[in-house]
Amino acid sequence: MIFETFKIAIQSLFANKLRTLLSMLGIIIGVAAVIAVVSIASGSQAQITSQISDLGSNLINISPGISSGAGGQISRTSADIFTLDLGKHIEKNSPNVKRVVPTSSASGLLIKANNNYRATIVGTEADYQVINKYYPVKGMFFSQYDVDNSTGVIVLGTDLVEELFPDSEPLGQSVKFNINNSTQVFRVIGVMEDKARGLIGDLNSQAYIPITTFMNKVSNSNYVSNFVAQAVSSENAEMALYEIEYLLDGYISEDDEYNIFSQDQLLDTINSVTNTLKLMLIGIAGISLLVGGIGIMNIMLVSVTERTREIGIRKALGAKKSNILFQFIMEALVLSSVGGIIGIFLGGLASYSISQIGGWPFVMSTLIVLIAFTFSLFVGMFFGIYPAYRASKLNPVDALSYE
């Protein structure tokens, strides 16, 4: 019975191929749009999450804020108390903090013979490579000895090596760094691994020197720009954040004189925004499914009108109302299911193509595919019920006399 009804539905739809295709178009576009939107959003979300993870694990960034001076006083910032001692104080007195690394940076001109390149020099400590999971591919990173003794060593990013040493070995050679009409000489001891450009910019165009060397020879300051703290584990990251805030509140008297955020907070914010955007786009794509459902209802009403005599003959031969009702609902389900399958294929193809162009992972959720296909069947059945009911209510005598 079901097979025969399905066979009749297929024959009926194939009798008007163009009209059938046009009626499925809304379902095809709707399902394809839902799958493509979710896949693209999930792929880009996975890429952003991966980039954040590449910055290091369980990281907490601490930077100074600004407070204005009262009356005619000069405004001061908490940068005035962001010292190396503050970093050591946080690391020593926070049980859930594994390490704290200070960083400062300056932009200037790196020079080697006739080659020069505008670059950012970062002053930091030996654990910078560990906390950021960013290691030398050649030579070595500077050690705690270099930090303690303010040695003039430097580690270069890969782009700097290509620009300054196109035809020679960089290790052991000297480079000059010019900033504010002052020139400092450094000895190259390492080359960092190639790092894809991410959320924190182009690391390949940066160079790294001991923080004490930076403070003595580049910034001429006793203060650092910020700290990067690493929690002992991802589970302890939130507790580490609270400990750091407590210590800073005791160390810094003024309110709002520091900014602190963790990697998890950044991930939560990005995921929240992405999920909200994803839901909004799914809602817009869902409108196409509803439009497709209206198209199915229209084509089914036309089909009922065209096949009035057929319905009358079937009823005269003993077909019940339920048989007629089931037949037309089956046709609506075939329309929506075929449209859904085509939509799944086109949506997957579109999301894969865009992910290749955009350079992010291709992510296609089985759950979303099932939801989109199920919704397309629901839409087809919902909008096919009225035409089917109308067909089942036709009077056999009137149907047979219909011209």
N, C-alpha and C positions, 0 to 999 in steps of 0.2 A: 504493500500500500504506500509506504513512505517512499520507496524507490520509484514507483510509478509516478507519484506526485512530483518528485524531484525531476524525473525525466521530462515530464510535461512542462515543468517550469523552465527547464533549460531550452527545450524546443521553442517555447513561446518567446523567450528573451532573444534567442538567436534569429528569430524571424524578423526582428527589427534591430539589427546590430548597432547602427548609428545612434538610434534613439536610446538603446540600452547603455551605450558607452557614455552618452551625454548625461543620462540620469545617474550614472555611477561617478561622474566627475567630481561632484562635491564630496562624496565619501573618500575618493582617492586622494584629493587634495587635503582634506581634513586629517586623515590618518597619516599621510606623508608628512604633513606639517607638524603634527604632534611628535612623531618619532624623530624628525630632523631637529626640531627645537630642543627636545630633551637630550638627544645625543650630543649635539653641538655644545649645549650648556654644560653637560656632564664632562665632556672632553676638555673644555676650557677650564672648568673648575678643577679637574684632575691635574692639569698643567700648572695652574697657579699654586695648588697645594704642594705639588712636587717642587716648584721653585722655592716656596717658603721652607720646605723641609731641607732643601739644598743649602739654605743659609746657615744651617746648624740645627742642633737638637735642643729642645727645652730652653730656648733663649728668652732672655728678658732684657729689653733695651731701656737704659736710664739716661736721660739727657736733661740739661738745665733748663729752667723756665726763666721768665722775666718778671720783675716786680718794679713798678714805677716809684720814683722818689717823691716824697711829700713836699709841698711848697716849692721852693727853688732848688731842692736837693737833686743831685744827679741820680738817675735811676741806676740800680745795681742788679746784677743777676746772680743766680746761684752758681754760675760758672766760676765765680770768684772763690768758691769753696769745693769745686770739683777737682780735687787733688788726687795724687796717687795714694796718699794715706787714706782717703775716703774709700777708695776701692778695696784696699786691704782691710779696712774696718768692716765693710760689708761682707767680704769673703770670710773673715775670721768669726764674725758674730751671727752669721745666718746658717743654722744647721742644715737647711735644705738647699743651700747654694754650694755648688761644687767648685766653681771658679768665677772670678770676675776679671775681665780684661778691659783696660782703658784704651781708647783710640782718640787720635786727633788727626786732622788732615789739612793739607794745603796744596794749592794748585800752582805749578810753576813750569819751568822749561828744563827738561832733561837733555843734556848735551854730551855727545861723544864724537870727537873730531868734527867732521863736517855735517854730521847728522844731529838733528834735534827734534824733540817731540814734546808737546804740551801734555803734561801728565799730572795725576794726583798722587802725592806721596802720603802714605798713611803711617803714622807713628803708633806702635802698639807693642804688645809683649809676646813672648815666645808661644804662649798658649793660643794665640789668635788662630793659628792654623788648625788647632784641635777643635776649638769652639765653633769654627765656621766650616769644618770639614773641607778645608781648602789647603792642599799640600804642594810642595815643590815637586816638579817632575825632573828637575836637574839640580844638582848641588844640594843645598840645605837651607832651611829657615834659620834665622838668627836664634841664639840661645839666651838663657837667663844671664849668662856671663856678659853677653853683649849689652843687655839691658842694664845690668849693674855697673858696667864700666863705660857706658855711652860710646860704644865703638862706632866707627864710620862705615858700617856695612849696609848693604841694600839688597833686597830680593825683588826681581822684576817680573811684571806680568808678561805674557807671551807677545802681546802687541808691541810692547816696548822693546823687546828683544829683536823683533823683526824690523823695527824702524831704526834702532841704534846700532845693531850688530847684524846687518843683512848677510855679511860674508865672513863672519869671524865668530870665535867662541867667546861668549860673554863672561864666563866664570873667571874670576881673578882680575878682570880689567876694571878700570876706574871710569866713573861717569860724574859729570858735574850737574848740580841742581841749582838753577838760578831762580831766585824769588826776591822781589822787592830790591833789585840791584845788589843782592848779596849772593855770592856763589859758594856752595859747599861741595866737597869732593867725597864720593863714596866708592867703596870697593864692592863689586858684584859677587855675591856668594851663592846665589840660587835663582832659579827660574820657576815660577809657579805654573801649575797645570792649566791647560786651556779651560776656561769656564764660559759656558753659554751666558749671553746677556740675560739678566733676570730682573727681579723687582728692585734690586739695589744697584742697578746700573751695570756698567761694563768693568768688571774686575780685571780684565786683561790689560787695561790701560792704566793700572795702578802699580805703584811700587811701595815696598814696605821697609821701614827702618825701625830700630829700637825706639820706644817711646821717650826714653831719656835723651837720646840723641836728637830726636825731633824737638823736644822742649828746649834743649840747650843751643841747637844750631839753626833751627828753622823758625819756631814760633817765639823763641826767647820768652817763654812764659812758664810759670809754675803750675799751670792748670791744664786739664785735658778737656776734650770736647764732650765725650760721653763714655759710658761704661756699657759693656755687654756681659750680662751674668748668665751662667748656665746652671739650671737646677740639677739636682742629683738624678732625677728621673722625671719622666712626663707626668707621673702620678703626683710628684711633689712640687710641680711647677707653680700651682696656685698658692700653696703654702709658702714657697720661696718668695713669691710676689708680695705677699702680706708681710713677711719678715723684712724685706728690703724697704717697703713703705714705712714700717715701724721705725727702722733704723734711721731712715732719711728724715722722718718727722722729728726725731730727736736731735739729729745732726744739723738740720736746716731749720731755722727758727720761723722763717716766713712761710705763709701758705702759698701754694701754686708756684713754687720756685723750682719744681722739677716735673718732668714728664716721664711716666713709666708705663710700658705696655709689654705684654708677653706675646710670644709667637702664637700661643693658643687663642688669645684674644683676637689677633689679626685673622687667624683661620676662621674663628667663629663669625666674625664680621663679614668676611668674604663669602662664607657659606650661606649666611643669612641673606645677604644681598642677592647672591646667585639663585638661591631657592625661590625668593620672592619674584625675581625676574622670570624664572622658569615657570612658575605658576601663572603669571600674567600672560606669558606667551602661549602657554597651553590653553588658557581660556580663550585667547584670540583664535588660536587654531581650531578650538572646539566649535567655534561659530561656523566654520566651514563644514563640519560634520552635520550641524543642524540644517544648514542650507542644502547639504546633500540629501538629508532626510526629506526635506520638502520636495526636492527633485524626484525622489523615489515615489512620494505620494502622488505627485502630478502624473508621472508615467504610469502608475498603477491605475489611476482614475481613467486615463485615456485607454488603457488596456481593457478595463472593465467595459467601457462604452463600446469599443471595437468588437469585443467578444461576447456581446449580449446574447446573440443567437446561439453561440456555442454553449453558454451557461444554461440557456433554456433547454437545449437538446440534452445536456447532461442531467438536468433536473428531471426532464421528461423520462429519461432512462433509469431514474431511481437514485440519482445522486442526492445526498442530504445536504442541508445547509452547512454542516460541519465540514463536509468534503470540499465544498466550494471555498469556504473560509480558509481551510488549511492550504488549499492549492495556491491561493493568492498570497497568503502569508509566506508560503514557501518561496514564491517568486521574489518577494521583497527581501527575504533572507539571502537568497542566492545573489541578488543584486548587491546587497551590502557586504556580503562575505567576499565575493570576487573583488569588489572595489577595495575592501580592506586589505586583501592579500596584495593587490597591485600597489596600494598605498604603502604597505610595509616595505616592499621591494624598493620603491622609488624613494621613500624616506631614508632607508638605510644607505642607498646609493648616494643620495644628496649629502647626508651627514658624513659619509666616508670621504667623498670628494672634497668637501669643505674642510674637514679635519686635515687632509693632506696638504691643502693650500695654506691653511692657517698654522700648520706645524704642531698641532696638539694631538693627544691620543684619541683614537677612535673608540668611543664608548657607546655601546648599544644595549640598553637595559631590557632584559627579557620581560620583566614585569610591566614596563611601559608598553612594550609591543602587545602583550596580552590585554592590557587595559584598553589600549586604542582599538584593537580588533574587537574586543567584547562590546565596547561602546558603539562601534560601527554596526554590529549586529543588533544591538538594542535600538539604535536610531532607525535602522531598516525595518525592524518589526513594529516599532511604535508608529511610524508613519505609514506602514503598510496595513495596519489593522483596519483603518476606516475604509479604504478601497475594498479590502477583502470582505468586510462586514456588508458594505453596500452591494457587492456582487452576490453574497449569500442570501440577501433579502429580496433579490429579484423574483418576480412572479413568473413561473414557467410559461404561462400563456402569453403574457406581455413580452417576455423575452423572445419567444418564438416568432411573434408577429413584428418584432423590431426590424426596421429597415435602416 
